[in-house]
């Protein structure tokens, strides 16, 4: 963002009407070997993390963090969270809810068996098949 508008000052850069650089969208650089960006946009990666493994953090994980903040997740009062739909963002949200927010129970609704299996591997306590949406509510109630 521009860093000066009311949205940027509230850390809501995604609402900034005067965007300065969104590499690959507003400015060139999304596929460049090197880009120049403000230091606040840079993240130091540990040596143990490869760039290719860190790439989803830029979109999927930060979107999950935003969702948790907007949802006002509070593990001191909330015992259970449900992630409806599991993909890059959903997988990040499962990990965030379990490892950062320390949620007692995290469930996932997903249509594919592979995604349900991956959700369990990433920390979900239960999964529900979302293929038949009419049975999802009852299945979640049964598990919680």
Secondary structure, DSSP 4 states (H G I P E B T S, - for coil): --SSSHHHHTT-GGG-TT----BTTTBS-TT-S-----GGG--PPPTTS-HHHHGGGGTHHHHHHHHHHHTT--TTT--EEEEES-SHHHHHHHHHHHHTS--SEEEEEESSHHHHHHHHHTT-SEEEE-SSGGGHHHHHHHH-
